[in-house]
Amino acid sequence: VWLQLEWNTSGRTTEFFYNPDSRRTEWTRPAAPDRVSELDLLSEGLDVFNEKIKGLNELLRKKEQQEQLQREQEVERARQEVEQAAESGARTPRRQRRAFWTPSQSQPTSPGGSFVRSSFADPGAAAAGSATETFAATTAAAEATFHPEPVEASASSLSRTRQTPPGHLPWTTFRQGSLALIAVWIFATIWCFMQIYLHIVIPIRPPITPPEFLLRAFFGTREPDPPKAAFRGSWPHSFFVPKGLACHPALGEGIALVAEAHAVYELRLPRGDGLETEEATLRPALEGCLEEAPHFVAAGIRGITVECAGEVDVACTVASILGCFLERKVMQCFLERKVTQLSGAPEDEVVLALGVIISQNSRSQMQSRRPTQQQNNKHLIPNCDLAELLVIAALQDGEGIPELTCYLLNQPHVYATALQLESVLRYDPQVYCFSEILTAVISEPPGSDLSKLHLLPLAEETLRAFRSQVRKAQTLGPQGNPWNRRFQTAQSERDASSPFQQFASAYHDLLRYVVLDDLGTDCLAFQAKPTFRCHLPYCGAPGRAHRDEDYHHPICEVNYWVPVTQVFGSNSLYAETSRGAADFHAFELLPGEMIRFYGNQVWHYTLPNETESTRVSFDFRVLRVEEWCPSAFASFQLGGYYSVMTREGLLKPGSPELQRLRELYSPHIPENQKGSTSTREAHQPASLLEHRSSLNYYALNTFAARHVL
């Protein structure tokens, strides 16, 4: 019997089938005579079972009602019989009736005894003394229900247990409710007297701190007069709700910007002492800039800021901000059309501090707007509209050529499409002897076949322990795999002749001579400690389906997967070709081949290894220098998770070059870099002259890294 399950990835449903007995997973429907248990049939069966349960419950309820009705009828019938017997006994003399109800001296007096005198004996014969008394057999169960006693005593006991008629309120309840109502009225009367005559205000929620509240309560101090209204005109429309207010001295005296959900207005306050001398006005602003981004405006504006910079020609940037910190959408508008050209004389020093607009409904994204060129040819060079900027600083060097430093705030740029596609690379296994080196790293004899690790006694013991705990663990994680633990232990070896150091040397050579050429770059950040994986058969899937962005890896990161054994089918890695494609396939590679894929944005996962081959592999992540920015190293930093590889070789940990790169690409702006202008210690290289007229995003990052290296 197979279970039909569904897996929903990126809005697309994929069906697969699981056998609980053999723990096998198939992506195609099993053929007859195997049976498939579908979710829809199970749901229909559960619905039918639920209806049957409801039907049985209804039958039981009706049966209980019938039994209850029968019991009530029997009780009513017995009561009528008792009343009839009482009426017939009323005509008998009182002495005879007492003798008639008295138990026989020869029989037990307890109602729980073996016999009691029958209530239907003939009273006349009992009085004459010649009648024969009849007895009815009883049991101990009759003790609680049958107590022979005079009719008068039974009637008096019923009168004593009679309850209060419905609708009558008990005196205790009435008294307690009345006292509580009287207390409330007394408290309200005192409160009103203190407020009206003594001017002592007792607010329900005091808007001031407790000490001030006590002073006002005991000494009767008054609240200060509220501030005067700065604007008493009419709103632009009846649904106007202000969301943000911003001003700056450079805008002029009494000028502010007011933002609502879908528009920005310019508020001009009166310059006189009072509202009578001049009227405040509110008119639309930034209409042209907002019209260029209809989707941004439709999402709604949450706030607004104004930043202005410059000494001679002041340039103001307006930014409106929405939403939360992690997911925000940023838009920038220039309030003034006149800006200073950056590539000019040394005295043209400009610092633009961009405002930030945060949005509630989108991933981090900024839409940068250039100022429209009007009346003059002044413009900003270089322009960094491909990245999100916090500060653009024009710095001076000895030759008077401005050097540009960009501190990137949020998302780095993504790879070109060609680098996002899967690509199989080949290397010489005789030069990069990963199989022989890893055999020594995991403490196996030389010449061992890594694809047969599951046949070793250690693997058999591991498999036996795993199968005994199958209900607790559905997969053998890295901590349960002995070869994973051996690899982790070997990483602490620092001897240059140790097997792990030999593996690290071969790993660095692969990055330097293969990966750099594949990415077409001269410098990259790479995962300092590659991830080792050993996938044994019949031990479950070592991991779950994911994208690397789920673990906060930067979007400009690509993955390399290097198997040292032949991989195929369920012992390999599955991935889709592009984000949302859902065309999952297994990587089929031989020793000497590795694959590059965009693991940050595509789903990838493993299945339970149902082959007769153990998979041994390692993988790592890299970032080209062209995509470096501070946010790329926000979670995984240079010198920690990442090391740096150049054409000249590895940057050693603790080297001055690596330290300067860490400072340059730190997620936070260094203290010595904050401010309008500063001077760099090193001279500017001549390569900046090539990009003097149009320095773009890639040139900025390449220049910054080369400047340090």
C-alpha positions as CSV (number, residue, x, y, z in Angstrom):
1,V,0.0,0.0,0.0
2,W,1.4,3.4,-1.0
3,L,0.4,6.8,0.4
4,Q,-0.2,9.5,-2.1
5,L,1.3,12.8,-0.8
6,E,1.6,16.3,-2.2
7,W,4.5,18.8,-2.1
8,N,3.8,22.4,-2.9
9,T,6.8,24.4,-4.1
10,S,6.4,28.0,-5.2
11,G,2.6,27.6,-5.9
12,R,3.0,24.4,-7.9
13,T,1.8,21.0,-6.5
14,T,3.9,17.9,-7.1
15,E,2.6,14.5,-6.2
16,F,4.7,11.7,-4.9
17,F,4.1,8.3,-3.3
18,Y,5.5,6.8,-0.1
19,N,5.5,3.1,1.1
20,P,5.4,3.0,4.9
21,D,6.6,-0.7,5.0
22,S,9.7,-0.3,2.8
23,R,10.2,3.4,3.4
24,R,10.5,4.0,-0.3
25,T,9.6,7.2,-2.2
26,E,8.5,7.2,-5.8
27,W,7.6,10.1,-8.0
28,T,5.5,8.0,-10.4
29,R,2.3,6.2,-9.6
30,P,2.9,2.6,-8.6
31,A,1.4,0.0,-11.0
32,A,-1.0,-2.8,-10.0
33,P,-1.3,-4.9,-7.9
34,D,0.0,-2.2,-5.5
35,R,-2.7,0.0,-4.0
36,V,-2.5,3.7,-3.6
37,S,-4.3,5.4,-0.7
38,E,-5.2,8.9,-1.9
39,L,-5.8,11.9,0.3
40,D,-9.2,12.6,-1.3
41,L,-10.4,9.0,-0.6
42,L,-9.2,9.2,3.0
43,S,-11.0,12.5,3.4
44,E,-14.2,11.1,2.0
45,G,-13.9,8.0,4.2
46,L,-13.4,10.2,7.3
47,D,-16.5,12.2,6.3
48,V,-18.7,9.1,6.0
49,F,-17.3,7.8,9.3
50,N,-18.1,11.1,10.9
51,E,-21.7,11.0,9.6
52,K,-22.2,7.5,11.0
53,I,-20.9,8.6,14.4
54,K,-23.3,11.4,14.4
55,G,-26.2,9.0,13.5
56,L,-25.3,6.7,16.3
57,N,-25.1,9.6,18.7
58,E,-28.6,10.7,17.7
59,L,-29.9,7.2,18.2
60,L,-28.4,7.0,21.7
61,R,-29.9,10.3,22.6
62,K,-33.3,9.3,21.5
63,K,-33.0,6.0,23.4
64,E,-32.0,7.8,26.5
65,Q,-35.0,10.2,26.1
66,Q,-37.4,7.2,25.7
67,E,-35.9,5.5,28.8
68,Q,-36.2,8.7,30.8
69,L,-39.9,9.1,29.7
70,Q,-40.6,5.5,30.8
71,R,-39.0,6.1,34.2
72,E,-41.1,9.2,34.6
73,Q,-44.3,7.3,33.7
74,E,-43.4,4.5,36.1
75,V,-42.8,7.0,38.9
76,E,-46.1,8.7,38.2
77,R,-47.9,5.4,38.2
78,A,-46.3,4.5,41.5
79,R,-47.3,7.8,43.0
80,Q,-50.9,7.3,41.9
81,E,-50.9,3.9,43.5
82,V,-49.6,5.3,46.8
83,E,-52.3,8.0,46.8
84,Q,-55.0,5.5,46.2
85,A,-53.6,3.3,49.0
86,A,-53.6,6.3,51.3
87,E,-57.2,7.2,50.5
88,S,-58.3,3.7,51.2
89,G,-56.3,3.6,54.5
90,A,-57.9,6.9,55.7
91,R,-61.2,5.1,56.2
92,T,-59.4,2.7,58.7
93,P,-59.2,3.6,62.4
94,R,-56.0,5.3,63.4
95,R,-54.9,2.5,65.8
96,Q,-55.4,-0.1,63.2
97,R,-53.5,1.9,60.5
98,R,-50.5,2.2,62.8
99,A,-50.5,-1.5,63.5
100,F,-50.9,-2.2,59.8
101,W,-47.7,-0.2,58.9
102,T,-45.7,-1.6,61.8
103,P,-43.2,-4.4,60.7
104,S,-43.8,-7.9,62.1
105,Q,-42.1,-8.7,65.4
106,S,-40.9,-12.0,63.9
107,Q,-39.3,-10.4,60.9
108,P,-36.3,-8.1,60.5
109,T,-37.2,-4.4,61.3
110,S,-34.7,-3.1,58.7
111,P,-36.0,-2.4,55.2
112,G,-32.9,-4.2,53.9
113,G,-33.9,-7.4,55.6
114,S,-35.3,-10.5,53.9
115,F,-39.0,-9.8,54.2
116,V,-41.3,-6.8,55.1
117,R,-45.0,-6.8,55.8
118,S,-47.0,-6.4,52.6
119,S,-48.7,-3.0,52.1
120,F,-51.7,-4.8,50.6
121,A,-52.8,-6.8,53.7
122,D,-56.5,-6.8,54.6
123,P,-57.0,-4.1,57.4
124,G,-60.2,-5.7,58.6
125,A,-58.7,-9.1,59.1
126,A,-55.7,-7.6,60.8
127,A,-58.0,-5.9,63.3
128,A,-59.8,-9.1,64.1
129,G,-56.5,-10.9,64.6
130,S,-57.5,-13.8,62.5
131,A,-56.2,-12.7,59.1
132,T,-53.1,-14.2,57.6
133,E,-50.4,-11.7,56.9
134,T,-48.6,-11.9,53.6
135,F,-45.0,-10.9,53.0
136,A,-43.2,-9.8,49.9
137,A,-39.5,-10.8,49.3
138,T,-37.1,-7.9,49.1
139,T,-33.4,-7.4,48.6
140,A,-30.8,-5.0,49.8
141,A,-31.4,-2.8,46.7
142,A,-34.9,-1.9,48.0
143,E,-33.5,-0.2,51.1
144,A,-33.0,3.2,49.5
145,T,-36.4,3.1,47.7
146,F,-38.9,1.3,50.0
147,H,-39.4,2.6,53.5
148,P,-42.8,1.6,55.1
149,E,-44.0,4.5,57.2
150,P,-47.3,6.2,58.0
151,V,-48.7,8.4,55.3
152,E,-48.8,11.4,57.5
153,A,-45.0,11.2,58.1
154,S,-44.3,10.9,54.4
155,A,-46.4,13.9,53.6
156,S,-44.6,16.0,56.3
157,S,-41.2,15.1,55.0
158,L,-42.2,16.1,51.4
159,S,-43.3,19.5,52.7
160,R,-40.0,20.1,54.5
161,T,-37.9,19.4,51.3
162,R,-40.1,21.6,49.0
163,Q,-37.9,24.3,47.2
164,T,-38.6,28.0,46.8
165,P,-41.0,28.6,43.9
166,P,-39.4,29.8,40.7
167,G,-39.3,33.6,40.2
168,H,-38.9,34.5,43.9
169,L,-35.5,36.3,44.6
170,P,-33.8,35.1,47.8
171,W,-33.4,37.8,50.5
172,T,-29.6,37.3,50.8
173,T,-29.1,37.9,47.1
174,F,-31.3,41.0,47.2
175,R,-29.5,42.4,50.2
176,Q,-26.0,42.0,48.7
177,G,-27.0,43.6,45.4
178,S,-28.6,46.5,47.1
179,L,-25.5,47.2,49.2
180,A,-23.2,47.2,46.2
181,L,-25.5,49.6,44.3
182,I,-25.6,52.0,47.2
183,A,-21.8,51.9,47.5
184,V,-21.4,52.8,43.8
185,W,-23.8,55.7,44.1
186,I,-22.0,57.1,47.2
187,F,-18.6,56.9,45.4
188,A,-20.0,58.6,42.3
189,T,-21.5,61.4,44.4
190,I,-18.2,62.1,46.1
191,W,-16.4,62.0,42.7
192,C,-18.8,64.6,41.2
193,F,-18.6,66.8,44.2
194,M,-14.8,66.9,44.2
195,Q,-14.7,67.6,40.4
196,I,-17.4,70.3,40.3
197,Y,-16.9,72.2,43.6
198,L,-13.3,71.4,44.7
199,H,-11.8,71.3,41.2
200,I,-9.9,68.1,42.0
201,V,-9.8,66.0,38.8
202,I,-9.6,62.2,39.2
203,P,-9.1,61.0,35.6
204,I,-9.7,57.4,34.7
205,R,-6.4,57.1,32.8
206,P,-4.1,60.0,33.9
207,P,-2.1,61.3,30.9
208,I,0.8,62.4,33.2
209,T,3.3,60.7,35.4
210,P,2.2,59.5,38.8
211,P,4.1,62.1,40.9
212,E,2.6,65.0,38.9
213,F,-0.8,63.3,39.1
214,L,-0.6,63.3,43.0
215,L,0.4,66.9,43.1
216,R,-2.5,67.9,40.9
217,A,-4.9,65.7,43.0
218,F,-3.8,67.2,46.4
219,F,-3.0,70.8,45.4
220,G,-5.4,71.5,42.5
221,T,-2.8,72.6,39.9
222,R,-4.0,73.2,36.4
223,E,-2.7,71.7,33.1
224,P,-0.6,74.1,30.9
225,D,-2.3,75.7,28.0
226,P,-2.2,73.7,24.8
227,P,0.0,75.0,21.9
228,K,-1.5,77.1,19.3
229,A,-2.6,75.5,16.0
230,A,-0.1,76.2,13.2
231,F,-2.6,75.4,10.5
232,R,-6.3,76.0,10.5
233,G,-7.1,75.8,6.8
234,S,-9.0,73.1,5.0
235,W,-7.5,69.7,4.2
236,P,-7.0,68.7,0.5
237,H,-9.8,66.2,0.7
238,S,-12.2,64.7,3.3
239,F,-10.1,61.5,3.7
240,F,-6.8,63.3,4.4
241,V,-4.8,61.6,7.2
242,P,-1.2,62.9,7.8
243,K,1.4,60.1,7.9
244,G,4.6,62.1,8.2
245,L,6.0,65.6,8.7
246,A,9.6,66.8,7.6
247,C,11.3,70.1,7.4
248,H,14.9,71.5,6.9
249,P,16.3,75.0,7.2
250,A,17.4,74.9,3.6
251,L,13.8,74.7,2.5
252,G,13.1,78.1,3.9
253,E,11.5,79.5,7.0
254,G,8.1,78.1,7.8
255,I,8.2,75.5,5.0
256,A,7.5,71.8,5.7
257,L,6.5,68.7,3.8
258,V,3.5,66.7,4.9
259,A,2.9,63.2,3.6
260,E,-0.3,61.3,3.5
261,A,-0.9,57.7,2.3
262,H,-0.7,58.5,-1.4
263,A,0.6,62.0,-1.8
264,V,3.0,64.7,-0.5
265,Y,2.1,68.3,0.2
266,E,4.1,71.5,0.9
267,L,3.0,73.3,4.0
268,R,3.9,77.1,4.1
269,L,3.3,78.5,7.6
270,P,2.7,82.2,8.2
271,R,5.8,84.2,8.9
272,G,4.0,86.7,11.2
273,D,3.3,86.4,14.9
274,G,-0.2,85.2,14.5
275,L,-2.5,83.5,12.1
276,E,-4.3,86.8,11.4
277,T,-1.3,88.4,9.6
278,E,-0.9,85.7,7.0
279,E,-2.7,82.5,6.0
280,A,-1.0,79.1,5.9
281,T,-1.2,77.2,2.7
282,L,-1.1,73.5,1.8
283,R,-0.4,72.5,-1.8
284,P,0.7,69.4,-3.6
285,A,4.5,68.7,-4.1
286,L,6.7,66.1,-5.8
287,E,3.9,65.2,-8.1
288,G,6.1,64.3,-11.1
289,C,8.4,62.1,-9.0
290,L,5.5,60.2,-7.5
291,E,3.9,59.7,-10.9
292,E,7.0,57.8,-12.1
293,A,6.4,55.1,-9.4
294,P,2.7,54.3,-9.3
295,H,3.2,50.9,-7.6
296,F,5.2,52.5,-4.8
297,V,2.6,55.2,-4.2
298,A,-0.2,52.6,-4.3
299,A,1.4,50.7,-1.4
300,G,1.1,53.7,0.8
301,I,3.6,56.2,2.3
302,R,4.3,55.8,6.0
303,G,6.8,58.7,6.6
304,I,9.0,61.3,5.0
305,T,12.4,62.8,5.6
306,V,14.4,65.6,4.0
307,E,18.2,65.7,3.8
308,C,20.1,68.7,2.3
309,A,23.9,69.1,1.8
310,G,26.3,71.4,0.2
311,E,27.6,74.9,1.0
312,V,27.4,76.8,-2.3
313,D,24.7,75.0,-4.2
314,V,22.4,73.2,-1.8
315,A,20.9,69.9,-3.1
316,C,18.0,68.5,-1.1
317,T,16.8,64.9,-1.3
318,V,13.3,63.9,-0.2
319,A,12.7,60.4,1.0
320,S,9.5,58.9,2.4
321,I,9.6,55.9,4.6
322,L,7.2,53.0,5.2
323,G,6.9,49.9,7.3
324,C,9.2,47.6,9.1
325,F,13.0,47.3,9.1
326,L,13.5,44.0,7.4
327,E,11.2,44.4,4.5
328,R,11.2,47.9,3.1
329,K,10.8,49.7,-0.1
330,V,12.7,52.9,-0.7
331,M,12.1,55.8,-3.0
332,Q,14.2,59.0,-3.4
333,C,13.1,62.2,-5.0
334,F,15.2,65.4,-5.6
335,L,13.5,68.5,-4.3
336,E,15.8,70.8,-6.2
337,R,16.6,70.4,-9.9
338,K,20.0,72.1,-9.4
339,V,22.9,69.9,-8.3
340,T,26.6,70.3,-8.4
341,Q,28.7,68.2,-10.8
342,L,30.9,65.9,-8.9
343,S,33.8,65.5,-11.4
344,G,35.1,69.1,-11.3
345,A,37.5,71.3,-9.4
346,P,38.7,70.4,-5.9
347,E,36.4,73.0,-4.4
348,D,33.3,71.3,-5.7
349,E,32.9,69.0,-2.7
350,V,29.4,67.6,-2.3
351,V,28.0,65.1,0.1
352,L,24.5,63.8,-0.5
353,A,23.0,62.0,2.5
354,L,20.1,60.1,1.0
355,G,16.9,59.8,2.9
356,V,15.4,56.4,3.4
357,I,11.8,55.4,2.7
358,I,10.7,52.1,4.3
359,S,7.8,50.2,2.9
360,Q,5.5,47.5,4.4
361,N,4.7,45.3,1.5
362,S,7.8,44.5,-0.4
363,R,11.3,43.2,-0.3
364,S,14.2,45.6,0.2
365,Q,14.3,47.7,-3.0
366,M,15.2,51.3,-3.8
367,Q,14.2,53.4,-6.8
368,S,16.7,56.1,-7.3
369,R,15.7,59.2,-9.3
370,R,18.2,61.3,-11.1
371,P,17.5,65.1,-11.1
372,T,16.1,66.2,-14.4
373,Q,18.6,68.4,-16.2
374,Q,17.1,71.9,-16.6
375,Q,18.6,75.3,-17.3
376,N,22.1,74.0,-16.9
377,N,24.2,70.9,-17.6
378,K,25.2,70.2,-14.0
379,H,24.8,66.5,-13.1
380,L,26.1,63.9,-10.7
381,I,29.1,61.9,-11.8
382,P,29.6,59.1,-10.8
383,N,26.1,57.7,-10.5
384,C,25.4,54.7,-8.3
385,D,21.7,54.1,-9.2
386,L,22.3,50.3,-9.3
387,A,22.7,50.0,-5.6
388,E,21.1,51.3,-2.4
389,L,23.3,54.0,-0.9
390,L,23.6,55.5,2.5
391,V,26.3,58.0,1.8
392,I,28.0,59.3,-1.4
393,A,31.1,61.1,-0.5
394,A,33.4,63.0,-2.7
395,L,36.9,62.7,-1.2
396,Q,40.0,64.6,-2.3
397,D,43.5,63.2,-2.9
398,G,46.8,65.0,-3.6
399,E,46.1,65.4,-7.4
400,G,42.7,66.9,-7.0
401,I,40.9,64.0,-8.6
402,P,37.8,63.1,-6.5
403,E,37.7,59.5,-5.2
404,L,34.3,57.9,-4.7
405,T,33.4,55.8,-1.7
406,C,30.0,54.2,-1.6
407,Y,28.6,52.6,1.6
408,L,25.9,50.2,0.4
409,L,23.0,49.8,2.7
410,N,20.8,46.9,1.9
411,Q,20.8,44.3,-0.9
412,P,23.8,43.6,-3.1
413,H,23.5,43.2,-6.8
414,V,22.6,39.8,-8.2
415,Y,24.7,37.7,-10.6
416,A,24.3,38.0,-14.3
417,T,21.9,35.5,-15.9
418,A,24.8,33.4,-17.4
419,L,26.2,32.8,-13.9
420,Q,22.9,31.9,-12.4
421,L,22.5,28.9,-14.8
422,E,23.9,25.4,-13.9
423,S,27.3,24.7,-15.3
424,V,29.3,21.5,-15.1
425,L,33.1,22.0,-14.7
426,R,35.9,19.5,-15.1
427,Y,39.2,19.3,-13.3
428,D,42.0,16.8,-13.3
429,P,41.6,14.3,-10.5
430,Q,45.3,13.4,-10.8
431,V,46.2,17.0,-9.9
432,Y,43.4,17.6,-7.4
433,C,43.5,14.2,-5.5
434,F,40.4,14.8,-3.4
435,S,39.5,11.1,-3.2
436,E,42.8,10.0,-1.8
437,I,43.2,13.0,0.5
438,L,39.6,12.7,1.9
439,T,40.3,9.0,2.5
440,A,43.1,10.0,4.8
441,V,41.2,12.8,6.4
442,I,38.3,10.5,7.5
443,S,40.9,7.9,8.8
444,E,40.3,5.2,6.3
445,P,43.0,2.9,4.8
446,P,44.7,4.1,1.6
447,G,43.0,2.9,-1.5
448,S,39.6,2.5,0.2
449,D,36.6,2.8,-2.1
450,L,34.6,5.7,-0.6
451,S,31.5,4.5,-2.4
452,K,31.6,1.3,-0.3
453,L,31.7,2.9,3.1
454,H,28.3,1.4,4.0
455,L,29.8,-2.1,3.8
456,L,32.3,-1.5,6.6
457,P,31.6,-2.8,10.1
458,L,31.4,0.8,11.4
459,A,28.7,1.6,8.9
460,E,26.8,-1.6,9.7
461,E,26.8,-0.6,13.4
462,T,25.7,2.9,12.5
463,L,22.8,1.6,10.4
464,R,21.8,-0.8,13.1
465,A,21.6,2.0,15.7
466,F,19.7,4.2,13.2
467,R,17.1,1.6,12.4
468,S,16.5,0.9,16.1
469,Q,15.5,4.6,16.5
470,V,13.6,5.0,13.3
471,R,10.5,6.2,15.1
472,K,12.5,9.0,16.7
473,A,14.7,10.1,13.8
474,Q,13.8,9.8,10.1
475,T,17.3,10.8,9.0
476,L,20.9,10.3,10.0
477,G,22.2,13.8,10.6
478,P,25.8,14.9,10.5
479,Q,26.3,14.2,14.2
480,G,25.2,10.7,13.8
481,N,27.5,10.0,10.8
482,P,30.9,8.8,12.1
483,W,32.7,10.1,9.0
484,N,31.3,13.5,9.3
485,R,32.5,13.6,12.9
486,R,36.0,12.5,11.8
487,F,36.1,15.3,9.2
488,Q,35.1,17.9,11.8
489,T,37.8,16.6,14.2
490,A,40.4,16.8,11.5
491,Q,39.7,20.5,10.9
492,S,41.5,21.3,14.2
493,E,44.8,19.9,12.8
494,R,47.4,22.7,12.2
495,D,50.4,20.6,11.1
496,A,51.2,21.4,7.4
497,S,51.8,17.7,6.7
498,S,48.4,16.6,8.2
499,P,45.8,15.2,5.8
500,F,43.4,18.1,6.4
501,Q,46.0,20.7,5.5
502,Q,46.7,18.8,2.3
503,F,43.0,18.9,1.6
504,A,42.9,22.7,2.3
505,S,45.8,23.3,0.0
506,A,44.1,21.3,-2.9
507,Y,40.9,23.2,-2.1
508,H,42.6,26.6,-2.4
509,D,44.3,25.6,-5.7
510,L,40.9,24.6,-7.1
511,L,39.6,28.1,-6.2
512,R,42.6,29.9,-7.6
513,Y,43.0,28.0,-10.9
514,V,39.5,26.8,-11.7
515,V,36.8,28.8,-9.9
516,L,38.4,32.2,-10.6
517,D,38.5,31.4,-14.4
518,D,34.9,30.1,-14.3
519,L,33.6,33.3,-12.8
520,G,35.8,35.6,-14.9
521,T,37.1,37.6,-11.9
522,D,40.4,38.2,-10.2
523,C,39.2,38.1,-6.6
524,L,36.5,36.4,-4.7
525,A,35.3,35.6,-1.2
526,F,34.9,31.9,-0.5
527,Q,33.6,29.7,2.3
528,A,36.7,29.2,4.4
529,K,35.6,25.8,5.6
530,P,33.9,23.8,2.9
531,T,31.0,21.5,4.0
532,F,31.7,17.8,4.0
533,R,28.9,15.4,3.3
534,C,28.7,11.6,3.5
535,H,25.3,10.2,2.4
536,L,24.9,6.5,3.4
537,P,22.3,4.3,1.9
538,Y,19.1,3.6,3.9
539,C,19.6,6.4,6.3
540,G,17.0,9.0,5.2
541,A,17.6,12.3,3.5
542,P,20.3,14.4,5.3
543,G,18.5,17.7,5.2
544,R,15.4,19.4,3.9
545,A,14.4,21.3,0.8
546,H,15.6,24.9,1.0
547,R,17.1,27.9,-0.6
548,D,20.2,29.4,0.9
549,E,18.4,32.7,1.3
550,D,16.4,30.9,4.0
551,Y,19.5,30.9,6.1
552,H,20.3,34.6,5.4
553,H,23.0,34.0,2.8
554,P,23.5,37.0,0.4
555,I,21.8,37.0,-2.9
556,C,25.1,37.5,-4.8
557,E,26.4,34.1,-3.7
558,V,26.7,31.0,-5.9
559,N,27.4,27.3,-4.9
560,Y,29.9,24.8,-6.1
561,W,29.2,21.1,-5.5
562,V,32.1,18.7,-5.8
563,P,31.4,14.9,-5.5
564,V,34.4,12.7,-5.1
565,T,32.4,9.5,-5.9
566,Q,30.0,8.9,-8.7
567,V,26.6,10.4,-8.1
568,F,23.3,9.4,-9.6
569,G,19.7,9.0,-8.7
570,S,18.7,9.2,-5.1
571,N,22.3,9.4,-3.8
572,S,22.8,12.8,-5.6
573,L,21.6,16.3,-5.0
574,Y,18.3,17.5,-6.6
575,A,17.7,21.1,-7.7
576,E,15.6,23.2,-10.1
577,T,17.1,25.0,-13.0
578,S,15.8,28.5,-11.9
579,R,13.7,29.9,-9.2
580,G,10.1,28.6,-9.4
581,A,10.8,26.3,-12.4
582,A,10.0,23.2,-10.3
583,D,11.9,21.1,-12.9
584,F,13.7,19.1,-10.2
585,H,16.5,16.8,-11.4
586,A,19.4,14.9,-9.9
587,F,23.0,16.0,-10.7
588,E,24.7,13.1,-12.4
589,L,28.5,13.5,-12.2
590,L,31.7,11.5,-12.2
591,P,34.9,12.0,-10.2
592,G,36.7,14.9,-11.7
593,E,33.5,16.9,-12.3
594,M,31.8,19.5,-10.3
595,I,28.8,21.7,-10.8
596,R,28.0,25.4,-10.2
597,F,24.4,26.3,-9.4
598,Y,22.5,29.3,-7.9
599,G,21.7,27.7,-4.6
600,N,20.7,31.0,-3.0
601,Q,17.5,31.2,-5.2
602,V,16.7,27.7,-6.4
603,W,15.2,24.9,-4.3
604,H,17.6,22.0,-3.7
605,Y,17.4,18.9,-1.5
606,T,18.4,15.3,-1.1
607,L,16.3,12.1,-1.0
608,P,16.8,8.9,1.0
609,N,19.7,7.1,-0.6
610,E,18.2,3.9,-2.0
611,T,21.2,3.0,-4.2
612,E,24.0,0.6,-3.2
613,S,26.6,3.5,-3.3
614,T,27.7,5.9,-0.6
615,R,28.0,9.5,-1.8
616,V,31.0,11.5,-0.5
617,S,31.2,15.2,-1.5
618,F,32.0,18.7,-0.4
619,D,30.5,22.0,-1.4
620,F,31.2,25.7,-0.9
621,R,29.9,29.1,-1.7
622,V,31.7,32.1,-3.3
623,L,31.1,35.8,-4.0
624,R,32.8,37.7,-6.9
625,V,34.5,40.9,-5.9
626,E,32.2,42.7,-8.4
627,E,29.2,41.9,-6.2
628,W,30.8,42.8,-2.8
629,C,29.1,45.3,-0.6
630,P,28.6,45.7,3.2
631,S,25.2,44.0,3.3
632,A,26.6,40.9,1.5
633,F,28.7,40.3,4.7
634,A,26.0,41.3,7.2
635,S,25.5,37.7,8.4
636,F,28.7,36.0,7.2
637,Q,31.7,38.3,7.5
638,L,35.1,38.5,5.7
639,G,37.8,36.9,7.8
640,G,35.3,34.7,9.5
641,Y,32.9,32.6,7.4
642,Y,34.6,34.0,4.2
643,S,38.2,34.1,3.2
644,V,39.6,35.9,0.1
645,M,41.3,34.3,-2.9
646,T,43.1,36.4,-5.6
647,R,45.2,35.5,-8.6
648,E,48.2,35.9,-6.4
649,G,46.9,33.5,-3.8
650,L,45.1,33.4,-0.5
651,L,44.9,36.4,1.8
652,K,46.2,35.0,5.1
653,P,44.1,35.5,8.2
654,G,45.1,38.6,10.1
655,S,46.9,40.1,7.1
656,P,46.7,43.9,6.7
657,E,45.0,43.5,3.3
658,L,42.2,41.3,4.8
659,Q,41.8,43.7,7.8
660,R,41.3,46.7,5.4
661,L,38.8,44.7,3.4
662,R,36.9,43.9,6.5
663,E,36.7,47.6,7.4
664,L,35.8,48.6,3.9
665,Y,32.9,46.1,3.6
666,S,31.7,46.2,7.2
667,P,27.9,46.4,7.5
668,H,28.4,49.5,9.6
669,I,30.1,52.7,8.5
670,P,33.5,53.1,10.2
671,E,33.7,56.1,12.6
672,N,36.6,57.6,10.6
673,Q,34.6,57.4,7.4
674,K,31.5,59.3,8.7
675,G,31.0,62.9,7.8
676,S,31.1,65.0,4.7
677,T,34.7,64.6,3.5
678,S,37.9,62.8,4.6
679,T,41.2,61.8,3.2
680,R,42.2,58.2,2.4
681,E,45.6,57.0,3.5
682,A,46.6,55.4,0.2
683,H,47.0,57.1,-3.2
684,Q,44.3,56.6,-5.8
685,P,45.3,54.1,-8.6
686,A,45.4,55.2,-12.2
687,S,42.5,52.8,-13.0
688,L,40.1,55.3,-11.6
689,L,40.8,57.6,-14.6
690,E,39.2,55.0,-16.9
691,H,35.9,55.4,-15.0
692,R,36.1,59.1,-14.2
693,S,33.1,60.0,-16.5
694,S,30.8,57.1,-15.7
695,L,31.8,55.0,-12.7
696,N,29.2,52.2,-12.2
697,Y,28.4,49.7,-9.5
698,Y,30.8,47.0,-10.6
699,A,33.7,49.5,-11.1
700,L,33.1,50.8,-7.6
701,N,33.5,47.4,-6.0
702,T,36.4,46.3,-8.2
703,F,38.2,49.6,-7.6
704,A,37.7,49.4,-3.8
705,A,39.1,45.9,-3.5
706,R,42.0,46.6,-5.9
707,H,42.8,49.7,-4.0
708,V,43.3,47.7,-0.9
709,L,45.0,44.7,-2.6
